[in-house]
Amino acid sequence: MHWIYEPWPWYIGGIFIAFTLVSLLLLGKTFGFSSNLRTLCSILGAGKTCDFFCFNWKSQTWNLLFLVGTILGGFIAYHFLSVDAAAVPISEATIEKLTHLGFQSAGKTYAPTELFGTEAFSSQKTIGILVVAGFFVGFGSRYAGGCTSGHAITGLSNFQLPSLLAVLGFFIGGLLMVHLIFPFLF
């Protein structure tokens, strides 16, 4: 069992992603995680007030099972298959830069506790950032016709130009956020 605790090579994950994608293509389905939100809203009755949510949500049950499996898999991996939540090795320059921005946990934990710890919710600034970021992610996913995983995995493998443009936009937006906006927020 020791092999399961170690990080796996990138090509193992690539094989799993390729197998999943080919399986979905053979079954006539497209992968996209953000579409689960539409399905959940439809299940809860949003179709009564908005035509966008009025569709056969039962055809998306497989995607909801994928969502549940992802959550359960993450829970199991973190709580039962992790020796410890060791920090990801990052450069000293990055640690110094993040520490200067106020992230004292940089280089010490897997995810910065200043953003992901329970004490982060005691700050109105952090809650505001999370709400605004959540809005932009939700709006952007809907406006782009899908999320990063849907466009980058399914769209690019189907050679769809809109997906290429969306992925380029995601990448450029991420770079702008990290290098231009993020330092002003912290």
N, C-alpha and C positions, 0 to 999 in steps of 0.2 A: 504493500500500500504506500510505501514511501514515494514512489514515482508520482502519485497523484498530488502530493503536497508541493512538488517542485513546479516552477513555471514551465509551461510547455512551449516548444518552438512555434514560431509564427505559422509555419506551413501546416501544422496540425489543425490550428484554428481555421486556416484557409480551406483545408480539405472538408471540414465540417460545414463551413459556410457554402462551399461549392455543392456538396451533397444536398444540403437543404434547398438551395436555389434550384438545382436541377429537378429535385423532387417536386417543388412547387410549380415549376414550369410544366412538367409532365402532367400534373394534376390540374393545370389551367388556372393557377392562382398566382397572385402577385404579393410580394412581401412588402409590408409597410406597418410600422408599429403605431403611428399616429392615428391610423384608421380605427383603432380600438376605441378611441374616445368617441368617435361618431357612433360606433356600435353601442357603446354603453349608454350614450344619450338617447339613442333610439329605443333601447330596452326600457329605459326609465320613462318613456312616453313623450320625448321631445318632438316626435313626428306629428303630434296633435297641434303643435303651434308653429312648426317650421317644416316646409317641404323637404329641405336638405336632409332631415333625419327620418323621412318617411321612405323606408326601403326595407327589404327582407333581411333583417339583422341575423336571422338564423343561418343564412348562408355564410356568415362570418364567424360562426362558432369556433372553427378551427383556429382563427387568429386570436380569439379570446383565450383558448387553451394554451396557445403559445405565450400569451401574456402571463397567464398563471404559472406556466412552467418556468418562465424567465424569473419571476419573483421567487418561486420556490427554489430554483436552482441557485440563485444568488444567496438566499438565506442558508441553504445547506452548505454551499461552498464556504461562506464566511464563518458560520458557527461550527461546522463539523469537519471541514477539510482544510482549514487554515491552521498552520502551526501558530502563527501570530499575524497580526495586521502590520507587518513590517512596512517601513516606508519604501517607496519606489526610489531607487538610486537616481538622484538628479545632480547636476553640476553644482559646485560650490558657488559659482557666480549666480546661478538661479536662486539658490538658498539665500544668499546675501541680499539679492534684489527683493525677494519675497519678505524677508525679515524686515527690510527697510520699509516695505509697504504695510507692515503691521501683522504679518503672519508668522508669529513666533513658533508655530508648530511645523514650519517648512523644513522638510528633510527628516523629520522625526516621526511623522505619522503617514499613513497611506493617503488620507484626505485631510485637508486643513480643518482643524477643529473650529477655527474662527468662522468658517462657513457651514460646516456640516455637523458640528457639535450641538448639543441641546442648548448651550448658553448663547448660541447665535440668535435664537429666537427671542432673546431678551432685548435685543437692539432693534429699535424702530427702523434704523437705516438698513440693516440686513433684511428685515422683513420687506421693506419697500423695494429693495433691489431684487429680492426673490419674486415678488409679485410682478414687477415690471418685466423682469427677465422671462417669467412664465408666460406673460401676455405676448411678448415678442416671439417666443418659441412657438406658442400655439397659433398666433396669427401668421407667423412666417410659414409654419408647416401647412396651414390651410391655403395660404396665398400661393405657395410654391407647388401645391398639388401633392404634397407628401413630405415626409420627414427625411432626415439625412439617411437613415438606413434604407428606406424605400427607394430613394433616388440613387444612392451610391451602390446599393447591392442589386436591386432588381432593374432599375432604369438603365444604369450603365452597362449591365450585362446584356440588355436588350438593345443596346446601341441607340438609345433615345437622346436626341439632342437637347430637349428640355431638361432632362436629368443631368446631363453634363453641365449645362448652364447653372442649374440649381446647385450642384456640388461645388462648382467654382465659386458661386455666390456664398455658400456656406463657409468655404475655406477662407475666402477674402474677408468675410464678415468676422470670422474667428480671429484672423490676424489683426484686423483693425481693433477688435475688442481688447485683445490681450495687450497690444502694444500702444494703443492710443487712449482708449476709454478706461480700461481697468486701473491704470495708475492714478487717475483722477478720482476714482470711487474710493480708493483706499489710501 
